[in-house]
Amino acid sequence: MNEFKSKIRTIQWIDTYSRMADQTLFPYEFKYIDIKTGQEMFDAIKKMIVRGAPAIGIAGAHGVVLYAQELENENLSREDFIQKLLEKADYMATSRPTAVNLMWAVEKQKEIIKNSKSDIKGLVEELKQNGIKLENEDIEINKKIGDFGSTVVPKGAAILTHCNAGALATVGYGTALGVVRSAFAKDNSIQVFADETRPRQQGARITTLELTMDGIPTTLITDGMCSYFMKKGMIDMVVVGADRIAANGDTANKIGTYTVAIAAKYHNIPFYIAAPLSTIDINIKTGDEIPIEERSHDEVTHINGKPVCAQGVNVINPGFDVTPHELITGIITEKGILRPDYNKSIAEAFKNQ
């Protein structure tokens, strides 16, 4: 397995609380904050203090532990404790609607709650240990994604990415940027073109920050520039992350990804998704069933708290779009690279788990 070491740890359970990097402060400040209650975790996910599908999943798992610790102090019967905790877990899963990793991780904790034979104290400890297990597994899964993905990166490649699917979107290695890291460890002549990713500018604020920290050559471009650089032959491949993948391969990712995929198809440039199997929702047939989060209008009308458009203008701000499966060259997972027909390759990947 690749030995590239990222300097970043996004989220980590420490004793009785969850510690995470506050991503609303990037790039001006790199600061860790401690989340000590379930509601604080719900708000941290909602306000995008923690973001990126895998990281949100781990945050959700930690949030269930925080709720369990709070309920442990209420002198409830075991039956009432379990009922209230399951309700709290379901509430945690509603903090953001699109990234399925959140629901997946909360369900993993709910399985512990439903199946445990321990007393309340023992159950809380089981949930804590499961959260830590999921956290550590995320890094290992991302490294496997990186290793599989590095096999399709040409020598000296220029890789375009959109939004941030790196260490700061996961526990500490990355999905799309995990591919970059693993490829860079083999060939330090590769470079990254990072879309700025309006309206929250995760590419500009976060991707450039973490790749610069790790010494990987990076060029920032605006979202509207990708076709220009593709036409000039300056982009060799595209690798992006995902928030939810349907059973047929349709993929929800940060708004603007669909546009990049169309441009890549026109210019015959490979377009890859990098995501763990936990991002694949085999319960939905196509991307039409993926709920798309509508976010605050202020994200579009303001930058750093200052208005950038006419007051009162109409705004529509979907947080994600869905890239149709026929535009996707491959889906890089911890089990290997899935290829079309995605209905078959995805079903096969889950059958072999």
C-alpha positions as CSV (number, residue, x, y, z in Angstrom):
1,M,0.0,0.0,0.0
2,N,1.2,3.5,-0.8
3,E,3.1,5.3,2.0
4,F,2.2,8.9,1.2
5,K,1.6,10.7,4.5
6,S,-0.9,13.6,4.5
7,K,-0.3,16.2,7.2
8,I,-4.1,16.6,7.8
9,R,-6.5,14.9,10.2
10,T,-9.9,16.3,9.7
11,I,-11.9,14.7,12.5
12,Q,-10.9,12.5,15.4
13,W,-12.7,11.1,18.5
14,I,-10.8,12.1,21.7
15,D,-11.9,10.6,25.1
16,T,-15.5,12.0,25.4
17,Y,-15.7,14.5,22.4
18,S,-15.1,14.9,18.7
19,R,-12.4,17.2,17.5
20,M,-12.6,18.6,13.9
21,A,-11.0,21.2,11.7
22,D,-13.4,24.2,11.3
23,Q,-13.6,24.4,7.5
24,T,-15.6,27.6,7.5
25,L,-12.4,29.4,8.5
26,F,-10.2,28.2,5.6
27,P,-7.9,29.5,4.2
28,Y,-7.5,32.3,6.7
29,E,-7.1,30.1,9.7
30,F,-6.6,26.4,10.4
31,K,-8.2,25.8,13.7
32,Y,-9.5,22.7,15.5
33,I,-12.7,22.9,17.6
34,D,-14.1,20.4,20.1
35,I,-17.7,19.2,19.6
36,K,-19.2,18.0,22.9
37,T,-22.9,17.6,22.4
38,G,-25.2,16.0,19.9
39,Q,-26.8,19.3,18.9
40,E,-23.4,20.9,18.4
41,M,-22.5,18.1,16.0
42,F,-25.9,18.5,14.2
43,D,-25.1,22.2,13.8
44,A,-21.5,21.6,12.7
45,I,-22.7,19.4,9.9
46,K,-25.6,21.7,8.9
47,K,-23.3,24.8,8.9
48,M,-20.5,22.9,7.0
49,I,-18.0,23.3,9.8
50,V,-17.4,19.7,8.7
51,R,-18.1,18.9,5.1
52,G,-17.3,16.2,2.5
53,A,-19.4,13.0,2.3
54,P,-17.0,10.6,4.2
55,A,-16.2,13.2,6.9
56,I,-19.9,14.0,7.4
57,G,-20.5,10.3,7.8
58,I,-17.9,10.0,10.6
59,A,-19.3,13.2,12.2
60,G,-22.7,11.6,12.2
61,A,-21.3,8.5,13.9
62,H,-19.6,10.7,16.5
63,G,-22.8,12.6,17.0
64,V,-24.7,9.5,18.0
65,V,-22.0,8.8,20.6
66,L,-22.4,12.4,21.9
67,Y,-26.2,11.9,22.2
68,A,-25.6,8.6,24.0
69,Q,-23.3,10.2,26.6
70,E,-25.9,12.9,27.2
71,L,-28.8,10.4,27.7
72,E,-26.6,8.2,29.9
73,N,-26.7,11.0,32.5
74,E,-30.6,11.1,32.5
75,N,-31.1,8.0,34.7
76,L,-33.3,6.4,32.1
77,S,-34.3,2.8,31.9
78,R,-32.4,0.8,29.3
79,E,-35.6,0.6,27.2
80,D,-36.2,4.3,27.3
81,F,-32.5,5.0,26.7
82,I,-32.6,3.0,23.5
83,Q,-35.8,4.5,22.3
84,K,-34.6,8.1,22.8
85,L,-31.2,7.4,21.3
86,L,-32.7,5.9,18.2
87,E,-34.8,9.0,17.8
88,K,-31.7,11.2,18.3
89,A,-29.8,9.1,15.7
90,D,-32.6,9.6,13.2
91,Y,-32.5,13.3,13.9
92,M,-28.7,13.4,13.3
93,A,-29.2,11.8,9.9
94,T,-31.4,14.7,8.8
95,S,-28.6,17.4,9.2
96,R,-27.9,17.2,5.5
97,P,-29.9,15.4,2.9
98,T,-27.7,14.5,-0.1
99,A,-24.5,12.8,1.2
100,V,-25.6,9.2,1.8
101,N,-22.5,8.5,3.9
102,L,-24.2,10.4,6.8
103,M,-27.2,8.0,6.7
104,W,-24.9,5.0,6.2
105,A,-22.7,5.8,9.3
106,V,-25.7,6.6,11.5
107,E,-27.3,3.2,10.5
108,K,-24.0,1.5,11.5
109,Q,-24.5,3.0,15.0
110,K,-28.1,2.1,15.0
111,E,-27.2,-1.5,14.4
112,I,-25.1,-1.4,17.5
113,I,-27.9,0.1,19.5
114,K,-30.4,-2.5,18.4
115,N,-28.2,-5.5,18.7
116,S,-26.2,-4.8,21.8
117,K,-26.8,-6.9,25.0
118,S,-24.8,-4.5,27.2
119,D,-26.1,-2.2,29.9
120,I,-26.3,1.5,29.1
121,K,-22.7,2.2,30.1
122,G,-21.4,-0.7,28.0
123,L,-23.6,0.3,25.0
124,V,-22.1,3.8,25.1
125,E,-18.7,2.4,25.1
126,E,-19.6,0.1,22.1
127,L,-20.8,3.1,20.2
128,K,-17.6,5.0,20.9
129,Q,-15.4,2.1,19.8
130,N,-17.5,1.7,16.6
131,G,-17.1,5.4,15.8
132,I,-13.4,5.1,16.2
133,K,-13.4,2.0,14.1
134,L,-15.3,3.7,11.3
135,E,-12.9,6.7,11.6
136,N,-9.8,4.5,11.2
137,E,-11.3,2.4,8.4
138,D,-12.0,5.6,6.4
139,I,-8.3,6.3,6.1
140,E,-7.5,2.8,5.0
141,I,-10.4,2.8,2.5
142,N,-9.2,6.1,1.0
143,K,-5.7,4.7,0.6
144,K,-7.0,1.7,-1.3
145,I,-9.0,4.1,-3.5
146,G,-5.8,6.1,-4.1
147,D,-3.8,3.0,-5.0
148,F,-6.4,1.7,-7.5
149,G,-6.9,5.2,-8.9
150,S,-3.2,5.8,-9.4
151,T,-3.1,3.0,-11.9
152,V,-5.0,5.0,-14.4
153,V,-3.1,8.3,-14.0
154,P,-0.7,8.8,-16.9
155,K,2.9,9.8,-16.2
156,G,3.2,13.6,-15.8
157,A,-0.6,14.0,-15.9
158,A,-2.4,17.2,-15.3
159,I,-5.5,16.3,-13.2
160,L,-8.6,18.5,-13.0
161,T,-10.7,18.2,-9.9
162,H,-13.8,20.1,-8.7
163,C,-14.7,21.0,-5.2
164,N,-12.8,19.3,-2.4
165,A,-12.7,15.5,-2.1
166,G,-9.4,15.4,-0.2
167,A,-8.1,14.8,3.3
168,L,-10.4,17.6,4.5
169,A,-13.5,15.9,3.0
170,T,-12.6,12.6,4.7
171,V,-10.8,11.7,8.0
172,G,-7.4,12.3,6.6
173,Y,-6.4,11.1,3.1
174,G,-9.0,11.8,0.5
175,T,-11.0,10.1,-2.3
176,A,-10.3,12.1,-5.5
177,L,-7.3,13.7,-3.9
178,G,-6.4,10.3,-2.5
179,V,-5.9,9.3,-6.1
180,V,-3.7,12.4,-6.6
181,R,-1.7,11.6,-3.4
182,S,-1.0,8.0,-4.4
183,A,-0.1,9.0,-7.9
184,F,2.2,11.8,-6.8
185,A,4.0,9.3,-4.5
186,K,4.9,7.3,-7.6
187,D,5.4,10.3,-10.0
188,N,6.1,13.7,-8.6
189,S,5.8,15.3,-12.1
190,I,1.9,15.2,-11.9
191,Q,0.0,18.4,-11.2
192,V,-3.5,19.4,-10.3
193,F,-5.9,22.0,-11.8
194,A,-8.4,22.9,-9.1
195,D,-11.8,24.5,-10.0
196,E,-12.6,27.3,-7.5
197,T,-16.1,25.8,-7.1
198,R,-18.6,28.6,-6.6
199,P,-20.5,29.5,-4.5
200,R,-18.6,28.3,-1.4
201,Q,-15.3,28.0,-3.2
202,Q,-14.2,24.7,-1.7
203,G,-11.7,24.2,-4.5
204,A,-10.1,27.6,-3.9
205,R,-10.3,27.7,-0.1
206,I,-9.7,24.0,0.7
207,T,-8.3,22.0,-2.2
208,T,-5.5,24.5,-2.9
209,L,-4.7,24.7,0.9
210,E,-4.3,21.0,1.5
211,L,-2.4,20.2,-1.7
212,T,0.0,23.1,-1.1
213,M,0.5,21.8,2.5
214,D,1.5,18.5,1.0
215,G,3.7,20.0,-1.7
216,I,1.7,18.9,-4.7
217,P,1.8,21.4,-7.6
218,T,-1.6,23.0,-8.0
219,T,-3.1,25.6,-10.3
220,L,-6.3,27.4,-9.4
221,I,-8.8,28.1,-12.2
222,T,-12.4,29.5,-12.1
223,D,-15.2,27.1,-12.8
224,G,-15.8,28.6,-16.3
225,M,-12.3,28.0,-17.5
226,C,-12.2,24.1,-17.6
227,S,-13.2,23.9,-21.3
228,Y,-10.6,26.4,-22.3
229,F,-7.8,24.3,-20.7
230,M,-9.2,21.1,-22.1
231,K,-9.3,22.5,-25.6
232,K,-5.6,23.6,-25.3
233,G,-4.7,20.0,-24.3
234,M,-3.6,21.0,-20.8
235,I,-5.9,18.6,-18.9
236,D,-5.3,14.8,-19.1
237,M,-8.0,13.5,-16.8
238,V,-10.7,14.6,-14.4
239,V,-11.1,13.0,-10.9
240,V,-13.9,14.2,-8.6
241,G,-15.6,12.8,-5.4
242,A,-19.2,12.0,-4.9
243,D,-22.0,12.6,-2.3
244,R,-24.3,9.9,-3.5
245,I,-24.1,7.3,-6.4
246,A,-27.2,5.6,-7.7
247,A,-27.3,1.9,-8.6
248,N,-26.9,2.7,-12.3
249,G,-23.8,4.9,-11.7
250,D,-25.5,8.4,-11.8
251,T,-23.5,10.5,-9.4
252,A,-24.4,13.5,-7.2
253,N,-21.5,15.8,-6.5
254,K,-21.0,19.5,-5.9
255,I,-22.8,21.8,-8.2
256,G,-20.8,22.3,-11.4
257,T,-19.6,18.7,-11.7
258,Y,-22.1,17.9,-14.4
259,T,-20.7,20.8,-16.5
260,V,-17.1,19.5,-16.1
261,A,-18.3,16.0,-17.1
262,I,-19.9,17.3,-20.3
263,A,-16.8,19.2,-21.3
264,A,-14.6,16.2,-20.6
265,K,-16.8,14.0,-22.8
266,Y,-16.6,16.5,-25.7
267,H,-12.8,16.7,-25.5
268,N,-12.4,12.9,-25.0
269,I,-10.9,13.3,-21.6
270,P,-11.4,10.5,-19.0
271,F,-13.8,11.5,-16.2
272,Y,-13.5,9.4,-13.0
273,I,-15.5,9.4,-9.8
274,A,-13.5,8.4,-6.6
275,A,-15.7,7.3,-3.7
276,P,-16.0,4.5,-1.1
277,L,-18.8,1.9,-1.5
278,S,-20.6,3.6,1.4
279,T,-21.3,6.5,-1.0
280,I,-23.2,4.1,-3.4
281,D,-26.9,4.0,-2.6
282,I,-28.1,0.7,-4.1
283,N,-31.6,1.4,-2.9
284,I,-32.1,4.1,-5.6
285,K,-32.1,3.1,-9.3
286,T,-31.1,6.4,-10.9
287,G,-29.9,9.9,-10.0
288,D,-33.4,11.3,-10.4
289,E,-34.2,9.9,-7.0
290,I,-31.3,11.7,-5.2
291,P,-32.5,14.6,-3.1
292,I,-30.7,17.8,-3.9
293,E,-30.0,20.2,-1.1
294,E,-31.2,23.8,-1.7
295,R,-28.8,26.1,0.2
296,S,-29.0,29.7,1.5
297,H,-29.2,32.4,-1.2
298,D,-26.6,34.4,0.8
299,E,-23.9,31.9,-0.5
300,V,-24.5,33.2,-4.0
301,T,-25.3,36.9,-3.3
302,H,-22.5,37.5,-0.8
303,I,-18.7,36.8,-0.6
304,N,-17.1,37.2,2.9
305,G,-20.3,38.8,4.1
306,K,-20.3,41.5,1.4
307,P,-23.0,41.6,-1.4
308,V,-21.7,41.0,-4.9
309,C,-25.0,41.6,-6.8
310,A,-28.1,43.7,-7.0
311,Q,-30.2,43.6,-3.9
312,G,-33.4,41.6,-4.2
313,V,-32.3,39.6,-7.3
314,N,-33.9,36.2,-7.6
315,V,-31.5,33.3,-6.6
316,I,-31.6,29.5,-6.9
317,N,-28.8,27.7,-5.1
318,P,-28.8,23.9,-5.4
319,G,-25.8,22.5,-3.6
320,F,-25.3,19.5,-6.0
321,D,-26.0,18.3,-9.5
322,V,-26.2,14.8,-10.9
323,T,-23.8,13.5,-13.6
324,P,-25.4,10.9,-15.8
325,H,-23.5,7.5,-15.7
326,E,-22.8,7.6,-19.5
327,L,-20.4,10.5,-18.9
328,I,-18.4,8.6,-16.3
329,T,-15.3,6.6,-17.4
330,G,-15.0,4.7,-14.1
331,I,-15.9,4.8,-10.4
332,I,-12.8,4.2,-8.3
333,T,-13.6,2.4,-5.0
334,E,-11.8,0.5,-2.4
335,K,-12.8,-2.7,-4.2
336,G,-11.3,-1.6,-7.5
337,I,-12.4,0.5,-10.5
338,L,-16.0,-0.1,-11.5
339,R,-16.7,0.2,-15.2
340,P,-19.9,0.3,-17.3
341,D,-22.4,-1.4,-17.3
342,Y,-22.6,0.2,-13.8
343,N,-25.8,-1.7,-12.8
344,K,-23.8,-4.9,-13.2
345,S,-20.4,-3.7,-11.8
346,I,-22.0,-2.0,-8.8
347,A,-24.2,-5.0,-8.0
348,E,-21.1,-7.3,-8.3
349,A,-19.0,-5.0,-5.9
350,F,-21.7,-5.3,-3.2
351,K,-22.2,-9.0,-3.7
352,N,-18.5,-9.5,-3.0
353,Q,-18.4,-7.4,0.2
